[in-house]
Amino acid sequence: MDPYRTAAEGRSHSGDVGRGLSGGGQRRGGAGAWDVPSAVIDFGASAVGDPARDTVIAWTFLEGDSRRAFRNHLPVERDTWVRGRGWALWWALYIVARYPDANPPHTRQCRRVIADVLAEHQTEKKS
């Protein structure tokens, strides 16, 4: 069942007409009524257009000298680089927390990303 189509039709994911979830699954309205969804907001694309997302590969695929070279040749400001580091941390933490055993090589990569991001942050704090 397509959640976008069901929301647009006023249906919940279970197919019930006139029932929906709002505010993280909280009931709204009187006497146990549920609000009908009137929109779908997909926050998954909230970073579209943010150049910081283009820097995430620095932590996911590059290490050491290659990461430094990438950073030195990338035309972004420091704040953009720091936001990218935050995106990399978010992604890695999500994978490790959500799927710790699903793909051991991927989990190891995410743990390395977490360690690298934190180490870089600590190094910048000291300077």
N, C-alpha and C positions, 0 to 999 in steps of 0.2 A: 504494500500500500504506500503510495507516494504521500509523504507528510505535507508537502506544499499544496498538492491538489486537495487533500482532505481538509486542510485548514481553510483553503479558499472556499470550499463547499460547506463550511460550517460543521465539519465532522471531526471527531477525535480520532486518534490513531486506531481505536478499536472499532471505528465505523459508526458509532452512535451519533445520531444527528442531534445538534443542540447541546452537546456536552463538549467541554474542552478544558484545558489546563491553563492556568494563568498564575504568574508569580511563583514559579517553581513548584507547581502542583498544588497550590493552595486553592481551596474552594472560595468562590466569591458569589455574592448574591444571597438572598434570603432563603430560608427553608431548604437548604441543601442544593440550591440551583447552581448550575455551572455556567459561566459565561461562554458564549460561542466565540472561538478565535476569529478575530477580524484581520489579522496580519501575521506574517511569519517574518521574523528577523533572524537572519543568518549571520552571527558574529564571526563565523569562520573565515569570512572574507574581509574582516575589518581592517586588515593591514594592506589591502590591495593599494598599490601606488606608493607605499612607504618604502623609500630606498633602503631602509635598514634591513628589510627582508632579503635584499640582494647580498647582504654581508654574511648571512647565516652560514653559508658554505665555508667561511673561514674557519669555523669551529667544527663543522661536521665532516669536512673532507681534507682540511689542511692542518699541518702542524709546524711548529718551529719556524725555520727560515722561510718556508713557503707561505706560511700565514703572514709573517712580517712583510714579505715582498708583495703579497696581495694587498695588504693594508697600505703600504707605501705608494702603490700605483693606483689605488682606488680613489676617485675624486669625491670623497665624502667627508663631512665634518666629523669632529670627535663625537658629538652627540648622536649622530647617525650610527657610528660604529658602536657606541655603548648600547643603543637601542637594539642593534643587531645581536649583540652579545646577550641581551635580555631575551630576545626571541629564541636564540639557540638554547639558552638555559631552560626556558619554558618548554620547548619541544622535548628536550632530553629528559627533564623531570617527568613530563607527562608519560613518555614511553616507559621509563623505568618503573613508575608507580602503577601504570595501567596494565602493562604487559611484561612483567619482570622475567617470565619464563618462556614466553612464546617464541622468541628468536634470540638465543644466547649471544651470537655475534653482534646483533643490533643493540642488545642491552649493554654489552661491553663498550661498544662505540659511544652510546649515550652516557655511560659512566665516565668515559674519557672526556667527553664534551663538558660534562658538569665540572670535572676536576680542572680542565683547562680554563673554563670561564671563570671559576672562582679564583684560580691562581692569577689570571690576568687582572682581575678586579683588585686583588690584594696588592699586586705590583703597582698598579696605577694609584691606589690609595697612598702608598708610601712615597710616591714621587710628587 
